Amino acid sequence: MPVSGATESPWLGILGRSAAAAGAVTVVLAAAAALSTSPAAALSVLFGAALVIAFFGISLLIGHYAGRTNPSGALGLFAVTYAIKVVGFAAVLFFLGTPGWLDRTWFFVGALAAVLAWQVAEVVAFSRLRTPLYGDRDEAGDGASAPGGTPRPGDLPPSRDGQGR
């Protein structure tokens, strides 16, 4: 039975799944807000969710573009981008102020629902990634790996005492 390889560039797929999950929850919640409260409440839900989707989506886009050229540096870019996003989004919201039509409760509920849906979808997508723990030595031609590229027990890296386990 062949073993599948590592996931090439997972970021756009994760972005799509997470945005779809957050978007689906947002549409249902906006409809509920419009029917139970007002159209402004529905717009508040959409606005809160849009901010969340943009906030998280920027990180995954950066991961996609940085991961192609410098996969080991992607984590550092995530951290720097996070700090910039927090300050940037706070500044935008501060300078825009609260629009008169915004229903604060529905805005909060929409943002919270989008965060929860996004995070669940993202965790599920990350859990399904194929990330190899060991290099495939068969490509090098030394035949050290078992069929399918899985490591044999003797392929484990040496422990601190140098004994192999």
Summary of the structure (lengths in Angstrom):
residues: 165
radius of gyration: 22.2
end to end distance: 28.3
largest distance: 69.4
contacts: 439
relative contact order: 0.17
helix: 71%
strand: 0%
